[in-house]
Amino acid sequence: MGLFEPKTVVPLTATLKGLLVWRSGGECRGTAHNTRVQIEERVVALRQSQPAWGPERLKMHYGLQVSTKAIARIIRQRGLVRHRKKKSRKQRDLRELKRALKPFELIGVDVKDLLDIERYWPQMRLVGLPRYQFTARDVRTGGVWHGYGATKDSTNAAIFVRTLLAQLAYYGVDLSEVTIQTDNGSEFIGGVGKKKGESAFQRVLRE
């Protein structure tokens, strides 16, 4: 019976983790916990270019040949972890922003479809109540104005904001200091198929 001679001789000083990644030829490539420098630098570069992406998304999108745990470790060790603002801090920042505004300086305008109100839509169909609610809200004071229309279009949006601005002017508000903010929906800036030029809503604001 002959003696068995292994192809690779493992040094007695090798650690248990080192044994797990031993390669033929007698060269230890490092531990499973550490990744190669090239991969680590690539992870860092990708994280810096996409700071909102987590380890799973970076690995899947860029095909990184490293575990998500290793990617997370690299991000943490390189100080690339994003610390989300606490809800209380966000609210404090918002309050500070509001305090910096003057009354009626910034007014948000939006439109709501009332079909999702269970007890409203049967009455709407029965007696012809308006389907859409136009709402304006002053960011500084919290004041709210409502208007209603059967259609969600630039014409009704223009009528609503014209009435609102006329009321503010009547009570002495300088309209040159008023900013109307919208989500740039088709009811404000016009649909894709509209003719060139301003929508009715935009013309009211320009006037």
PLY file of the C-alpha trace (Angstrom):
ply
format ascii 1.0
element vertex 207
property float x
property float y
property float z
element edge 206
property int vertex1
property int vertex2
end_header
0.00 0.00 0.00
1.59 3.29 -1.14
1.58 6.63 0.62
-0.96 9.30 -0.44
0.74 12.52 -1.48
-1.59 15.57 -1.72
-1.08 17.82 -4.72
-1.15 20.89 -2.50
0.74 21.20 0.75
-1.02 23.43 3.25
1.29 25.33 5.65
0.72 24.51 9.31
0.40 28.23 10.05
-2.67 28.64 7.83
-5.82 29.71 9.63
-9.16 27.95 9.33
-10.55 30.77 7.15
-7.43 30.60 5.03
-8.02 26.92 4.40
-11.43 27.68 2.95
-9.95 29.75 0.13
-6.71 27.85 -0.47
-5.90 27.46 -4.15
-3.79 24.88 -5.95
-0.18 25.93 -6.31
0.35 26.66 -2.65
-0.78 30.35 -2.70
-3.32 31.69 -0.17
-5.62 34.23 -1.80
-6.96 35.79 1.45
-10.06 35.08 3.51
-13.66 34.78 2.40
-14.42 37.94 4.36
-12.20 40.13 2.20
-12.72 40.92 -1.46
-10.11 41.85 -3.97
-9.05 45.48 -4.15
-10.33 45.91 -7.69
-13.83 44.75 -6.78
-13.86 46.90 -3.66
-12.92 50.01 -5.61
-15.61 49.24 -8.18
-18.22 48.89 -5.45
-17.13 52.25 -4.00
-17.30 53.96 -7.39
-20.76 52.54 -8.16
-22.10 53.48 -4.74
-20.83 57.05 -5.17
-22.53 57.28 -8.57
-25.75 55.73 -7.22
-25.89 56.74 -3.53
-29.54 55.71 -3.15
-28.98 52.13 -4.33
-28.53 49.34 -1.79
-26.25 46.27 -2.02
-28.90 44.06 -3.66
-29.64 46.54 -6.41
-25.97 47.29 -7.09
-25.17 43.59 -7.36
-28.14 42.80 -9.62
-27.81 45.84 -11.91
-24.04 45.76 -12.40
-23.48 41.99 -12.07
-20.96 42.33 -9.26
-19.14 39.06 -8.50
-19.34 39.52 -4.75
-21.98 38.82 -2.12
-24.45 41.47 -0.97
-23.02 41.15 2.55
-19.56 42.03 1.23
-20.98 44.99 -0.70
-22.74 46.21 2.45
-19.51 45.86 4.43
-17.56 47.89 1.87
-20.21 50.62 1.87
-20.15 50.76 5.66
-16.36 50.73 6.02
-15.91 53.44 3.40
-18.41 55.73 5.14
-20.92 55.62 2.26
-23.96 54.80 4.38
-26.80 57.30 3.91
-28.40 58.40 7.13
-32.08 59.09 6.63
-33.58 62.10 8.30
-35.83 61.27 11.19
-39.47 62.18 10.77
-39.21 64.76 13.53
-36.26 66.42 11.78
-38.14 66.54 8.46
-41.09 68.14 10.18
-38.81 70.68 11.87
-37.19 71.58 8.54
-40.63 71.98 6.96
-41.77 74.26 9.78
-38.67 76.41 9.35
-39.35 76.65 5.61
-42.93 77.71 6.26
-41.87 80.34 8.78
-39.58 81.90 6.18
-42.53 82.46 3.83
-44.94 85.35 3.93
-48.70 84.72 3.93
-49.92 83.90 0.39
-46.38 83.89 -0.98
-46.61 80.23 -2.06
-49.95 78.59 -2.91
-50.22 75.01 -4.10
-53.03 74.09 -6.51
-54.17 70.52 -7.13
-57.12 68.56 -8.54
-58.83 65.55 -6.97
-61.10 63.03 -8.69
-64.11 62.51 -6.40
-65.07 59.14 -7.91
-63.16 57.33 -5.16
-65.53 58.70 -2.48
-67.97 55.85 -1.99
-70.95 57.87 -0.80
-70.43 60.70 -3.27
-70.32 59.13 -6.71
-73.90 57.67 -6.65
-75.23 61.17 -5.91
-72.92 62.61 -8.52
-74.42 60.36 -11.19
-77.97 60.81 -9.91
-78.17 64.62 -9.75
-75.18 65.63 -11.86
-72.78 66.82 -9.15
-69.27 67.87 -10.31
-66.66 65.12 -10.51
-63.51 67.13 -9.80
-62.44 69.20 -6.81
-59.93 72.01 -7.39
-58.01 72.88 -4.23
-55.63 75.73 -3.39
-53.64 75.74 -0.15
-51.46 78.52 1.21
-48.27 76.94 2.53
-47.60 79.61 5.19
-51.04 79.94 6.78
-52.68 76.67 5.83
-55.64 78.50 4.29
-57.61 76.37 1.84
-59.94 77.23 -1.07
-62.10 74.73 -2.99
-63.75 74.85 -6.37
-65.61 72.17 -8.36
-65.92 71.29 -12.02
-67.39 68.59 -14.24
-64.17 68.30 -16.25
-60.48 68.25 -15.39
-59.08 70.70 -17.89
-57.18 73.94 -18.25
-60.39 75.97 -18.64
-61.76 74.99 -15.22
-58.31 75.34 -13.65
-58.07 78.85 -15.12
-61.53 79.84 -13.79
-60.61 78.53 -10.34
-57.25 80.31 -10.06
-58.65 83.53 -11.55
-61.36 83.59 -8.87
-58.78 82.87 -6.18
-56.42 85.65 -7.30
-59.30 88.11 -7.60
-60.28 87.42 -4.01
-56.71 87.87 -2.78
-56.40 91.15 -4.69
-59.71 92.35 -3.24
-58.29 91.94 0.25
-55.10 93.81 -0.57
-52.66 90.99 -1.36
-49.89 92.00 -3.77
-50.28 89.44 -6.57
-46.76 90.11 -7.84
-45.48 88.36 -4.70
-47.77 85.33 -5.08
-46.38 82.10 -6.55
-48.79 79.40 -7.73
-47.32 75.90 -7.56
-48.75 72.89 -9.45
-47.66 69.40 -10.49
-47.63 70.51 -14.16
-50.51 68.20 -15.03
-52.36 68.53 -18.33
-55.11 70.52 -16.59
-52.52 73.24 -15.89
-50.13 73.25 -18.83
-52.29 71.55 -21.46
-52.25 68.04 -22.89
-49.80 66.51 -25.33
-52.12 67.16 -28.26
-52.78 70.81 -27.48
-51.87 73.47 -30.02
-48.76 75.54 -29.53
-48.96 78.35 -27.04
-50.04 78.84 -23.48
-52.91 77.02 -21.80
-55.80 79.02 -20.33
-54.38 78.42 -16.85
-50.95 79.74 -17.85
-52.47 82.84 -19.45
-54.25 83.71 -16.22
-51.00 83.48 -14.27
-49.18 85.62 -16.82
-51.83 88.31 -16.67
0 1
1 2
2 3
3 4
4 5
5 6
6 7
7 8
8 9
9 10
10 11
11 12
12 13
13 14
14 15
15 16
16 17
17 18
18 19
19 20
20 21
21 22
22 23
23 24
24 25
25 26
26 27
27 28
28 29
29 30
30 31
31 32
32 33
33 34
34 35
35 36
36 37
37 38
38 39
39 40
40 41
41 42
42 43
43 44
44 45
45 46
46 47
47 48
48 49
49 50
50 51
51 52
52 53
53 54
54 55
55 56
56 57
57 58
58 59
59 60
60 61
61 62
62 63
63 64
64 65
65 66
66 67
67 68
68 69
69 70
70 71
71 72
72 73
73 74
74 75
75 76
76 77
77 78
78 79
79 80
80 81
81 82
82 83
83 84
84 85
85 86
86 87
87 88
88 89
89 90
90 91
91 92
92 93
93 94
94 95
95 96
96 97
97 98
98 99
99 100
100 101
101 102
102 103
103 104
104 105
105 106
106 107
107 108
108 109
109 110
110 111
111 112
112 113
113 114
114 115
115 116
116 117
117 118
118 119
119 120
120 121
121 122
122 123
123 124
124 125
125 126
126 127
127 128
128 129
129 130
130 131
131 132
132 133
133 134
134 135
135 136
136 137
137 138
138 139
139 140
140 141
141 142
142 143
143 144
144 145
145 146
146 147
147 148
148 149
149 150
150 151
151 152
152 153
153 154
154 155
155 156
156 157
157 158
158 159
159 160
160 161
161 162
162 163
163 164
164 165
165 166
166 167
167 168
168 169
169 170
170 171
171 172
172 173
173 174
174 175
175 176
176 177
177 178
178 179
179 180
180 181
181 182
182 183
183 184
184 185
185 186
186 187
187 188
188 189
189 190
190 191
191 192
192 193
193 194
194 195
195 196
196 197
197 198
198 199
199 200
200 201
201 202
202 203
203 204
204 205
205 206
